[in-house]
Amino acid sequence: MRKVDKLGRIVIPRELRKKYGLNEGTAVEFQDSGFGVTIRAQNCFCRICNRPVTGAEALPLCNGCIMKAVMMYEKEKNG
Ligand SMILES: [Zn+2]
């Protein structure tokens, strides 16, 4: 359990920061689901399938979707 401090801040557990690429300076947005609050790093979810992007990728796409795009491109190119 984490406690919110008097300025409304909380510490995000290290393992979650690592998993979702929440590094220092990462812009995040808060979403009110009606049941709680979801914190999402901007550009941290694949634009196609919405899977979390680790941050290692240069594009806001997961490796799976990047591979699919590359395969489609290759198929197109080779007729
Ligand atoms: Zn994807």
PDB file of the backbone (N, CA, C, O) and the ligand in Angstrom, with CONECT records:
HET     ZN  A 101       1
ATOM      1  N   MET A   1       0.834  -1.203   0.000  1.00  0.00           N
ATOM      2  CA  MET A   1       0.000   0.000   0.000  1.00  0.00           C
ATOM      3  C   MET A   1       0.868   1.253   0.000  1.00  0.00           C
ATOM      4  O   MET A   1       1.880   1.322   0.698  1.00  0.00           O
ATOM      5  N   ARG A   2       0.465   2.231  -0.784  1.00  0.00           N
ATOM      6  CA  ARG A   2       1.172   3.509  -0.827  1.00  0.00           C
ATOM      7  C   ARG A   2       0.219   4.584  -0.309  1.00  0.00           C
ATOM      8  O   ARG A   2      -0.998   4.486  -0.462  1.00  0.00           O
ATOM      9  N   LYS A   3       0.793   5.592   0.295  1.00  0.00           N
ATOM     10  CA  LYS A   3      -0.041   6.698   0.777  1.00  0.00           C
ATOM     11  C   LYS A   3       0.193   7.940  -0.074  1.00  0.00           C
ATOM     12  O   LYS A   3       1.313   8.239  -0.489  1.00  0.00           O
ATOM     13  N   VAL A   4      -0.889   8.640  -0.316  1.00  0.00           N
ATOM     14  CA  VAL A   4      -0.807   9.906  -1.037  1.00  0.00           C
ATOM     15  C   VAL A   4      -0.300  10.955  -0.047  1.00  0.00           C
ATOM     16  O   VAL A   4      -0.790  11.028   1.080  1.00  0.00           O
ATOM     17  N   ASP A   5       0.673  11.761  -0.454  1.00  0.00           N
ATOM     18  CA  ASP A   5       1.174  12.788   0.468  1.00  0.00           C
ATOM     19  C   ASP A   5       0.311  14.051   0.392  1.00  0.00           C
ATOM     20  O   ASP A   5      -0.656  14.104  -0.367  1.00  0.00           O
ATOM     21  N   LYS A   6       0.665  15.053   1.174  1.00  0.00           N
ATOM     22  CA  LYS A   6      -0.210  16.230   1.267  1.00  0.00           C
ATOM     23  C   LYS A   6      -0.296  17.026  -0.031  1.00  0.00           C
ATOM     24  O   LYS A   6      -1.219  17.822  -0.205  1.00  0.00           O
ATOM     25  N   LEU A   7       0.646  16.822  -0.936  1.00  0.00           N
ATOM     26  CA  LEU A   7       0.573  17.493  -2.238  1.00  0.00           C
ATOM     27  C   LEU A   7      -0.100  16.612  -3.301  1.00  0.00           C
ATOM     28  O   LEU A   7      -0.177  16.993  -4.469  1.00  0.00           O
ATOM     29  N   GLY A   8      -0.585  15.439  -2.890  1.00  0.00           N
ATOM     30  CA  GLY A   8      -1.279  14.552  -3.822  1.00  0.00           C
ATOM     31  C   GLY A   8      -0.355  13.620  -4.575  1.00  0.00           C
ATOM     32  O   GLY A   8      -0.771  12.978  -5.540  1.00  0.00           O
ATOM     33  N   ARG A   9       0.886  13.538  -4.149  1.00  0.00           N
ATOM     34  CA  ARG A   9       1.861  12.692  -4.850  1.00  0.00           C
ATOM     35  C   ARG A   9       1.882  11.281  -4.292  1.00  0.00           C
ATOM     36  O   ARG A   9       1.645  11.050  -3.106  1.00  0.00           O
ATOM     37  N   ILE A  10       2.173  10.352  -5.179  1.00  0.00           N
ATOM     38  CA  ILE A  10       2.402   8.963  -4.772  1.00  0.00           C
ATOM     39  C   ILE A  10       3.644   8.460  -5.481  1.00  0.00           C
ATOM     40  O   ILE A  10       4.024   8.975  -6.533  1.00  0.00           O
ATOM     41  N   VAL A  11       4.267   7.459  -4.903  1.00  0.00           N
ATOM     42  CA  VAL A  11       5.418   6.834  -5.547  1.00  0.00           C
ATOM     43  C   VAL A  11       4.920   5.607  -6.292  1.00  0.00           C
ATOM     44  O   VAL A  11       4.273   4.741  -5.703  1.00  0.00           O
ATOM     45  N   ILE A  12       5.218   5.528  -7.582  1.00  0.00           N
ATOM     46  CA  ILE A  12       4.844   4.367  -8.388  1.00  0.00           C
ATOM     47  C   ILE A  12       5.894   3.284  -8.128  1.00  0.00           C
ATOM     48  O   ILE A  12       7.090   3.549  -8.248  1.00  0.00           O
ATOM     49  N   PRO A  13       5.468   2.074  -7.776  1.00  0.00           N
ATOM     50  CA  PRO A  13       6.441   1.011  -7.490  1.00  0.00           C
ATOM     51  C   PRO A  13       7.426   0.815  -8.641  1.00  0.00           C
ATOM     52  O   PRO A  13       7.068   0.887  -9.816  1.00  0.00           O
ATOM     53  N   ARG A  14       8.665   0.567  -8.264  1.00  0.00           N
ATOM     54  CA  ARG A  14       9.756   0.439  -9.226  1.00  0.00           C
ATOM     55  C   ARG A  14       9.460  -0.554 -10.346  1.00  0.00           C
ATOM     56  O   ARG A  14       9.744  -0.279 -11.512  1.00  0.00           O
ATOM     57  N   GLU A  15       8.882  -1.727  -9.989  1.00  0.00           N
ATOM     58  CA  GLU A  15       8.637  -2.754 -11.014  1.00  0.00           C
ATOM     59  C   GLU A  15       7.629  -2.277 -12.059  1.00  0.00           C
ATOM     60  O   GLU A  15       7.740  -2.617 -13.237  1.00  0.00           O
ATOM     61  N   LEU A  16       6.637  -1.478 -11.618  1.00  0.00           N
ATOM     62  CA  LEU A  16       5.662  -0.952 -12.580  1.00  0.00           C
ATOM     63  C   LEU A  16       6.283   0.142 -13.454  1.00  0.00           C
ATOM     64  O   LEU A  16       5.975   0.245 -14.641  1.00  0.00           O
ATOM     65  N   ARG A  17       7.164   0.962 -12.852  1.00  0.00           N
ATOM     66  CA  ARG A  17       7.844   2.003 -13.637  1.00  0.00           C
ATOM     67  C   ARG A  17       8.681   1.368 -14.732  1.00  0.00           C
ATOM     68  O   ARG A  17       8.713   1.830 -15.872  1.00  0.00           O
ATOM     69  N   LYS A  18       9.364   0.287 -14.346  1.00  0.00           N
ATOM     70  CA  LYS A  18      10.231  -0.415 -15.287  1.00  0.00           C
ATOM     71  C   LYS A  18       9.392  -1.055 -16.400  1.00  0.00           C
ATOM     72  O   LYS A  18       9.705  -0.923 -17.583  1.00  0.00           O
ATOM     73  N   LYS A  19       8.329  -1.744 -16.000  1.00  0.00           N
ATOM     74  CA  LYS A  19       7.469  -2.452 -16.944  1.00  0.00           C
ATOM     75  C   LYS A  19       6.852  -1.518 -17.988  1.00  0.00           C
ATOM     76  O   LYS A  19       6.757  -1.871 -19.164  1.00  0.00           O
ATOM     77  N   TYR A  20       6.428  -0.312 -17.549  1.00  0.00           N
ATOM     78  CA  TYR A  20       5.716   0.593 -18.445  1.00  0.00           C
ATOM     79  C   TYR A  20       6.564   1.768 -18.924  1.00  0.00           C
ATOM     80  O   TYR A  20       6.044   2.725 -19.497  1.00  0.00           O
ATOM     81  N   GLY A  21       7.857   1.690 -18.687  1.00  0.00           N
ATOM     82  CA  GLY A  21       8.761   2.716 -19.201  1.00  0.00           C
ATOM     83  C   GLY A  21       8.528   4.089 -18.595  1.00  0.00           C
ATOM     84  O   GLY A  21       8.697   5.108 -19.265  1.00  0.00           O
ATOM     85  N   LEU A  22       8.141   4.112 -17.328  1.00  0.00           N
ATOM     86  CA  LEU A  22       7.887   5.386 -16.653  1.00  0.00           C
ATOM     87  C   LEU A  22       9.200   5.915 -16.071  1.00  0.00           C
ATOM     88  O   LEU A  22       9.458   5.812 -14.872  1.00  0.00           O
ATOM     89  N   ASN A  23      10.005   6.474 -16.945  1.00  0.00           N
ATOM     90  CA  ASN A  23      11.290   7.019 -16.525  1.00  0.00           C
ATOM     91  C   ASN A  23      11.105   8.475 -16.094  1.00  0.00           C
ATOM     92  O   ASN A  23      10.053   9.075 -16.312  1.00  0.00           O
ATOM     93  N   GLU A  24      12.151   9.024 -15.480  1.00  0.00           N
ATOM     94  CA  GLU A  24      12.092  10.418 -15.053  1.00  0.00           C
ATOM     95  C   GLU A  24      11.798  11.302 -16.259  1.00  0.00           C
ATOM     96  O   GLU A  24      12.464  11.187 -17.288  1.00  0.00           O
ATOM     97  N   GLY A  25      10.809  12.182 -16.142  1.00  0.00           N
ATOM     98  CA  GLY A  25      10.466  13.091 -17.227  1.00  0.00           C
ATOM     99  C   GLY A  25       9.401  12.546 -18.168  1.00  0.00           C
ATOM    100  O   GLY A  25       8.930  13.273 -19.043  1.00  0.00           O
ATOM    101  N   THR A  26       9.007  11.278 -18.009  1.00  0.00           N
ATOM    102  CA  THR A  26       7.949  10.715 -18.853  1.00  0.00           C
ATOM    103  C   THR A  26       6.634  11.442 -18.561  1.00  0.00           C
ATOM    104  O   THR A  26       6.238  11.570 -17.403  1.00  0.00           O
ATOM    105  N   ALA A  27       5.961  11.914 -19.608  1.00  0.00           N
ATOM    106  CA  ALA A  27       4.661  12.571 -19.437  1.00  0.00           C
ATOM    107  C   ALA A  27       3.594  11.495 -19.242  1.00  0.00           C
ATOM    108  O   ALA A  27       3.553  10.512 -19.983  1.00  0.00           O
ATOM    109  N   VAL A  28       2.744  11.683 -18.256  1.00  0.00           N
ATOM    110  CA  VAL A  28       1.678  10.713 -18.000  1.00  0.00           C
ATOM    111  C   VAL A  28       0.325  11.417 -18.030  1.00  0.00           C
ATOM    112  O   VAL A  28       0.223  12.622 -17.803  1.00  0.00           O
ATOM    113  N   GLU A  29      -0.701  10.637 -18.315  1.00  0.00           N
ATOM    114  CA  GLU A  29      -2.043  11.198 -18.248  1.00  0.00           C
ATOM    115  C   GLU A  29      -2.879  10.353 -17.307  1.00  0.00           C
ATOM    116  O   GLU A  29      -2.654   9.151 -17.165  1.00  0.00           O
ATOM    117  N   PHE A  30      -3.849  10.995 -16.663  1.00  0.00           N
ATOM    118  CA  PHE A  30      -4.725  10.318 -15.713  1.00  0.00           C
ATOM    119  C   PHE A  30      -6.076  10.115 -16.376  1.00  0.00           C
ATOM    120  O   PHE A  30      -6.620  11.024 -17.003  1.00  0.00           O
ATOM    121  N   GLN A  31      -6.606   8.913 -16.229  1.00  0.00           N
ATOM    122  CA  GLN A  31      -7.932   8.636 -16.782  1.00  0.00           C
ATOM    123  C   GLN A  31      -8.844   8.197 -15.651  1.00  0.00           C
ATOM    124  O   GLN A  31      -8.499   7.328 -14.851  1.00  0.00           O
ATOM    125  N   ASP A  32     -10.009   8.813 -15.601  1.00  0.00           N
ATOM    126  CA  ASP A  32     -10.996   8.489 -14.581  1.00  0.00           C
ATOM    127  C   ASP A  32     -11.931   7.425 -15.156  1.00  0.00           C
ATOM    128  O   ASP A  32     -12.731   7.706 -16.049  1.00  0.00           O
ATOM    129  N   SER A  33     -11.823   6.209 -14.638  1.00  0.00           N
ATOM    130  CA  SER A  33     -12.645   5.122 -15.172  1.00  0.00           C
ATOM    131  C   SER A  33     -14.017   5.082 -14.502  1.00  0.00           C
ATOM    132  O   SER A  33     -14.881   4.302 -14.902  1.00  0.00           O
ATOM    133  N   GLY A  34     -14.216   5.909 -13.495  1.00  0.00           N
ATOM    134  CA  GLY A  34     -15.463   5.858 -12.745  1.00  0.00           C
ATOM    135  C   GLY A  34     -15.330   4.969 -11.518  1.00  0.00           C
ATOM    136  O   GLY A  34     -16.118   5.069 -10.578  1.00  0.00           O
ATOM    137  N   PHE A  35     -14.320   4.093 -11.535  1.00  0.00           N
ATOM    138  CA  PHE A  35     -14.074   3.204 -10.394  1.00  0.00           C
ATOM    139  C   PHE A  35     -12.714   3.490  -9.767  1.00  0.00           C
ATOM    140  O   PHE A  35     -12.433   3.077  -8.642  1.00  0.00           O
ATOM    141  N   GLY A  36     -11.890   4.194 -10.505  1.00  0.00           N
ATOM    142  CA  GLY A  36     -10.543   4.471 -10.027  1.00  0.00           C
ATOM    143  C   GLY A  36      -9.804   5.299 -11.051  1.00  0.00           C
ATOM    144  O   GLY A  36     -10.395   5.839 -11.986  1.00  0.00           O
ATOM    145  N   VAL A  37      -8.513   5.391 -10.862  1.00  0.00           N
ATOM    146  CA  VAL A  37      -7.690   6.227 -11.723  1.00  0.00           C
ATOM    147  C   VAL A  37      -6.659   5.360 -12.434  1.00  0.00           C
ATOM    148  O   VAL A  37      -5.977   4.550 -11.806  1.00  0.00           O
ATOM    149  N   THR A  38      -6.552   5.533 -13.730  1.00  0.00           N
ATOM    150  CA  THR A  38      -5.527   4.849 -14.504  1.00  0.00           C
ATOM    151  C   THR A  38      -4.489   5.877 -14.909  1.00  0.00           C
ATOM    152  O   THR A  38      -4.828   6.951 -15.406  1.00  0.00           O
ATOM    153  N   ILE A  39      -3.229   5.548 -14.698  1.00  0.00           N
ATOM    154  CA  ILE A  39      -2.139   6.428 -15.120  1.00  0.00           C
ATOM    155  C   ILE A  39      -1.510   5.789 -16.351  1.00  0.00           C
ATOM    156  O   ILE A  39      -1.093   4.632 -16.318  1.00  0.00           O
ATOM    157  N   ARG A  40      -1.448   6.545 -17.426  1.00  0.00           N
ATOM    158  CA  ARG A  40      -0.832   6.035 -18.655  1.00  0.00           C
ATOM    159  C   ARG A  40       0.279   6.961 -19.096  1.00  0.00           C
ATOM    160  O   ARG A  40       0.128   8.182 -19.109  1.00  0.00           O
ATOM    161  N   ALA A  41       1.387   6.362 -19.454  1.00  0.00           N
ATOM    162  CA  ALA A  41       2.466   7.153 -20.031  1.00  0.00           C
ATOM    163  C   ALA A  41       2.055   7.478 -21.455  1.00  0.00           C
ATOM    164  O   ALA A  41       1.533   6.617 -22.163  1.00  0.00           O
ATOM    165  N   GLN A  42       2.286   8.712 -21.881  1.00  0.00           N
ATOM    166  CA  GLN A  42       1.944   9.081 -23.250  1.00  0.00           C
ATOM    167  C   GLN A  42       2.813   8.280 -24.212  1.00  0.00           C
ATOM    168  O   GLN A  42       4.003   8.079 -23.971  1.00  0.00           O
ATOM    169  N   ASN A  43       2.216   7.836 -25.283  1.00  0.00           N
ATOM    170  CA  ASN A  43       2.910   7.064 -26.309  1.00  0.00           C
ATOM    171  C   ASN A  43       3.480   5.754 -25.780  1.00  0.00           C
ATOM    172  O   ASN A  43       4.383   5.172 -26.381  1.00  0.00           O
ATOM    173  N   CYS A  44       2.950   5.301 -24.663  1.00  0.00           N
ATOM    174  CA  CYS A  44       3.516   4.103 -24.066  1.00  0.00           C
ATOM    175  C   CYS A  44       2.699   2.863 -24.412  1.00  0.00           C
ATOM    176  O   CYS A  44       3.035   1.756 -23.990  1.00  0.00           O
ATOM    177  N   PHE A  45       1.619   3.049 -25.186  1.00  0.00           N
ATOM    178  CA  PHE A  45       0.818   1.909 -25.593  1.00  0.00           C
ATOM    179  C   PHE A  45       0.795   1.848 -27.106  1.00  0.00           C
ATOM    180  O   PHE A  45       0.728   2.874 -27.782  1.00  0.00           O
ATOM    181  N   CYS A  46       0.849   0.646 -27.625  1.00  0.00           N
ATOM    182  CA  CYS A  46       0.860   0.445 -29.069  1.00  0.00           C
ATOM    183  C   CYS A  46      -0.368   1.112 -29.695  1.00  0.00           C
ATOM    184  O   CYS A  46      -1.490   0.911 -29.229  1.00  0.00           O
ATOM    185  N   ARG A  47      -0.162   1.891 -30.732  1.00  0.00           N
ATOM    186  CA  ARG A  47      -1.264   2.605 -31.386  1.00  0.00           C
ATOM    187  C   ARG A  47      -2.197   1.648 -32.117  1.00  0.00           C
ATOM    188  O   ARG A  47      -3.330   2.015 -32.431  1.00  0.00           O
ATOM    189  N   ILE A  48      -1.744   0.431 -32.392  1.00  0.00           N
ATOM    190  CA  ILE A  48      -2.579  -0.518 -33.131  1.00  0.00           C
ATOM    191  C   ILE A  48      -3.310  -1.471 -32.188  1.00  0.00           C
ATOM    192  O   ILE A  48      -4.536  -1.572 -32.240  1.00  0.00           O
ATOM    193  N   CYS A  49      -2.570  -2.167 -31.329  1.00  0.00           N
ATOM    194  CA  CYS A  49      -3.207  -3.191 -30.503  1.00  0.00           C
ATOM    195  C   CYS A  49      -3.328  -2.812 -29.027  1.00  0.00           C
ATOM    196  O   CYS A  49      -3.892  -3.569 -28.236  1.00  0.00           O
ATOM    197  N   ASN A  50      -2.807  -1.659 -28.658  1.00  0.00           N
ATOM    198  CA  ASN A  50      -2.928  -1.136 -27.297  1.00  0.00           C
ATOM    199  C   ASN A  50      -2.134  -1.904 -26.230  1.00  0.00           C
ATOM    200  O   ASN A  50      -2.352  -1.718 -25.033  1.00  0.00           O
ATOM    201  N   ARG A  51      -1.221  -2.760 -26.673  1.00  0.00           N
ATOM    202  CA  ARG A  51      -0.352  -3.438 -25.707  1.00  0.00           C
ATOM    203  C   ARG A  51       0.677  -2.438 -25.196  1.00  0.00           C
ATOM    204  O   ARG A  51       1.038  -1.506 -25.914  1.00  0.00           O
ATOM    205  N   PRO A  52       1.155  -2.616 -23.963  1.00  0.00           N
ATOM    206  CA  PRO A  52       2.188  -1.703 -23.492  1.00  0.00           C
ATOM    207  C   PRO A  52       3.451  -1.802 -24.335  1.00  0.00           C
ATOM    208  O   PRO A  52       3.895  -2.896 -24.683  1.00  0.00           O
ATOM    209  N   VAL A  53       4.018  -0.661 -24.654  1.00  0.00           N
ATOM    210  CA  VAL A  53       5.274  -0.605 -25.381  1.00  0.00           C
ATOM    211  C   VAL A  53       6.372  -0.394 -24.346  1.00  0.00           C
ATOM    212  O   VAL A  53       6.260   0.482 -23.488  1.00  0.00           O
ATOM    213  N   THR A  54       7.409  -1.176 -24.424  1.00  0.00           N
ATOM    214  CA  THR A  54       8.415  -1.173 -23.359  1.00  0.00           C
ATOM    215  C   THR A  54       9.214   0.118 -23.278  1.00  0.00           C
ATOM    216  O   THR A  54       9.776   0.435 -22.230  1.00  0.00           O
ATOM    217  N   GLY A  55       9.269   0.861 -24.366  1.00  0.00           N
ATOM    218  CA  GLY A  55      10.076   2.076 -24.354  1.00  0.00           C
ATOM    219  C   GLY A  55      11.358   1.880 -25.146  1.00  0.00           C
ATOM    220  O   GLY A  55      12.029   2.847 -25.508  1.00  0.00           O
ATOM    221  N   ALA A  56      11.696   0.617 -25.416  1.00  0.00           N
ATOM    222  CA  ALA A  56      12.891   0.323 -26.211  1.00  0.00           C
ATOM    223  C   ALA A  56      12.620   0.611 -27.686  1.00  0.00           C
ATOM    224  O   ALA A  56      13.538   0.921 -28.446  1.00  0.00           O
ATOM    225  N   GLU A  57      11.333   0.503 -28.089  1.00  0.00           N
ATOM    226  CA  GLU A  57      10.959   0.744 -29.477  1.00  0.00           C
ATOM    227  C   GLU A  57      10.994   2.231 -29.799  1.00  0.00           C
ATOM    228  O   GLU A  57      10.653   3.063 -28.959  1.00  0.00           O
ATOM    229  N   ALA A  58      11.404   2.557 -31.001  1.00  0.00           N
ATOM    230  CA  ALA A  58      11.477   3.959 -31.422  1.00  0.00           C
ATOM    231  C   ALA A  58      10.109   4.502 -31.806  1.00  0.00           C
ATOM    232  O   ALA A  58       9.898   5.714 -31.776  1.00  0.00           O
ATOM    233  N   LEU A  59       9.176   3.625 -32.166  1.00  0.00           N
ATOM    234  CA  LEU A  59       7.830   4.020 -32.582  1.00  0.00           C
ATOM    235  C   LEU A  59       6.832   3.654 -31.491  1.00  0.00           C
ATOM    236  O   LEU A  59       7.093   2.760 -30.686  1.00  0.00           O
ATOM    237  N   PRO A  60       5.676   4.348 -31.458  1.00  0.00           N
ATOM    238  CA  PRO A  60       4.659   3.969 -30.477  1.00  0.00           C
ATOM    239  C   PRO A  60       3.884   2.726 -30.918  1.00  0.00           C
ATOM    240  O   PRO A  60       2.654   2.714 -30.934  1.00  0.00           O
ATOM    241  N   LEU A  61       4.627   1.692 -31.271  1.00  0.00           N
ATOM    242  CA  LEU A  61       4.057   0.416 -31.707  1.00  0.00           C
ATOM    243  C   LEU A  61       4.805  -0.693 -30.990  1.00  0.00           C
ATOM    244  O   LEU A  61       5.992  -0.550 -30.696  1.00  0.00           O
ATOM    245  N   CYS A  62       4.125  -1.799 -30.703  1.00  0.00           N
ATOM    246  CA  CYS A  62       4.802  -2.915 -30.053  1.00  0.00           C
ATOM    247  C   CYS A  62       5.611  -3.678 -31.109  1.00  0.00           C
ATOM    248  O   CYS A  62       5.399  -3.509 -32.309  1.00  0.00           O
ATOM    249  N   ASN A  63       6.524  -4.504 -30.651  1.00  0.00           N
ATOM    250  CA  ASN A  63       7.366  -5.260 -31.578  1.00  0.00           C
ATOM    251  C   ASN A  63       6.544  -6.136 -32.517  1.00  0.00           C
ATOM    252  O   ASN A  63       6.881  -6.284 -33.692  1.00  0.00           O
ATOM    253  N   GLY A  64       5.461  -6.717 -31.993  1.00  0.00           N
ATOM    254  CA  GLY A  64       4.604  -7.579 -32.809  1.00  0.00           C
ATOM    255  C   GLY A  64       4.021  -6.820 -33.990  1.00  0.00           C
ATOM    256  O   GLY A  64       4.035  -7.318 -35.115  1.00  0.00           O
ATOM    257  N   CYS A  65       3.508  -5.619 -33.746  1.00  0.00           N
ATOM    258  CA  CYS A  65       2.902  -4.825 -34.815  1.00  0.00           C
ATOM    259  C   CYS A  65       3.970  -4.289 -35.770  1.00  0.00           C
ATOM    260  O   CYS A  65       3.720  -4.168 -36.969  1.00  0.00           O
ATOM    261  N   ILE A  66       5.143  -3.972 -35.254  1.00  0.00           N
ATOM    262  CA  ILE A  66       6.231  -3.527 -36.132  1.00  0.00           C
ATOM    263  C   ILE A  66       6.591  -4.668 -37.085  1.00  0.00           C
ATOM    264  O   ILE A  66       6.770  -4.448 -38.282  1.00  0.00           O
ATOM    265  N   MET A  67       6.695  -5.889 -36.549  1.00  0.00           N
ATOM    266  CA  MET A  67       7.026  -7.052 -37.379  1.00  0.00           C
ATOM    267  C   MET A  67       5.961  -7.289 -38.443  1.00  0.00           C
ATOM    268  O   MET A  67       6.279  -7.575 -39.597  1.00  0.00           O
ATOM    269  N   LYS A  68       4.690  -7.167 -38.047  1.00  0.00           N
ATOM    270  CA  LYS A  68       3.587  -7.349 -38.991  1.00  0.00           C
ATOM    271  C   LYS A  68       3.678  -6.320 -40.120  1.00  0.00           C
ATOM    272  O   LYS A  68       3.505  -6.651 -41.293  1.00  0.00           O
ATOM    273  N   ALA A  69       3.953  -5.067 -39.744  1.00  0.00           N
ATOM    274  CA  ALA A  69       4.059  -4.000 -40.737  1.00  0.00           C
ATOM    275  C   ALA A  69       5.215  -4.279 -41.696  1.00  0.00           C
ATOM    276  O   ALA A  69       5.090  -4.074 -42.903  1.00  0.00           O
ATOM    277  N   VAL A  70       6.317  -4.736 -41.163  1.00  0.00           N
ATOM    278  CA  VAL A  70       7.486  -5.050 -41.999  1.00  0.00           C
ATOM    279  C   VAL A  70       7.135  -6.192 -42.958  1.00  0.00           C
ATOM    280  O   VAL A  70       7.469  -6.141 -44.142  1.00  0.00           O
ATOM    281  N   MET A  71       6.457  -7.225 -42.437  1.00  0.00           N
ATOM    282  CA  MET A  71       6.083  -8.367 -43.289  1.00  0.00           C
ATOM    283  C   MET A  71       5.115  -7.940 -44.389  1.00  0.00           C
ATOM    284  O   MET A  71       5.232  -8.398 -45.526  1.00  0.00           O
ATOM    285  N   MET A  72       4.152  -7.061 -44.060  1.00  0.00           N
ATOM    286  CA  MET A  72       3.210  -6.567 -45.058  1.00  0.00           C
ATOM    287  C   MET A  72       3.945  -5.779 -46.138  1.00  0.00           C
ATOM    288  O   MET A  72       3.658  -5.897 -47.330  1.00  0.00           O
ATOM    289  N   TYR A  73       4.895  -4.978 -45.686  1.00  0.00           N
ATOM    290  CA  TYR A  73       5.677  -4.175 -46.617  1.00  0.00           C
ATOM    291  C   TYR A  73       6.484  -5.068 -47.556  1.00  0.00           C
ATOM    292  O   TYR A  73       6.528  -4.836 -48.764  1.00  0.00           O
ATOM    293  N   GLU A  74       7.121  -6.088 -46.987  1.00  0.00           N
ATOM    294  CA  GLU A  74       7.912  -7.022 -47.800  1.00  0.00           C
ATOM    295  C   GLU A  74       7.038  -7.747 -48.815  1.00  0.00           C
ATOM    296  O   GLU A  74       7.425  -7.920 -49.971  1.00  0.00           O
ATOM    297  N   LYS A  75       5.850  -8.171 -48.371  1.00  0.00           N
ATOM    298  CA  LYS A  75       4.915  -8.898 -49.231  1.00  0.00           C
ATOM    299  C   LYS A  75       4.492  -8.001 -50.400  1.00  0.00           C
ATOM    300  O   LYS A  75       4.468  -8.422 -51.556  1.00  0.00           O
ATOM    301  N   GLU A  76       4.164  -6.763 -50.063  1.00  0.00           N
ATOM    302  CA  GLU A  76       3.747  -5.760 -51.064  1.00  0.00           C
ATOM    303  C   GLU A  76       4.866  -5.540 -52.084  1.00  0.00           C
ATOM    304  O   GLU A  76       4.629  -5.513 -53.291  1.00  0.00           O
ATOM    305  N   LYS A  77       6.067  -5.385 -51.581  1.00  0.00           N
ATOM    306  CA  LYS A  77       7.221  -5.068 -52.403  1.00  0.00           C
ATOM    307  C   LYS A  77       7.532  -6.204 -53.388  1.00  0.00           C
ATOM    308  O   LYS A  77       7.913  -5.979 -54.537  1.00  0.00           O
ATOM    309  N   ASN A  78       7.351  -7.439 -52.884  1.00  0.00           N
ATOM    310  CA  ASN A  78       7.693  -8.614 -53.712  1.00  0.00           C
ATOM    311  C   ASN A  78       6.515  -9.093 -54.551  1.00  0.00           C
ATOM    312  O   ASN A  78       6.573 -10.163 -55.156  1.00  0.00           O
ATOM    313  N   GLY A  79       5.449  -8.300 -54.586  1.00  0.00           N
ATOM    314  CA  GLY A  79       4.319  -8.607 -55.434  1.00  0.00           C
ATOM    315  C   GLY A  79       3.395  -9.615 -54.811  1.00  0.00           C
ATOM    316  O   GLY A  79       2.385  -9.980 -55.412  1.00  0.00           O
TER     317      GLY A  79
HETATM  318 ZN    ZN A 101       0.866  -3.687 -31.263  1.00  0.00          ZN2+
END
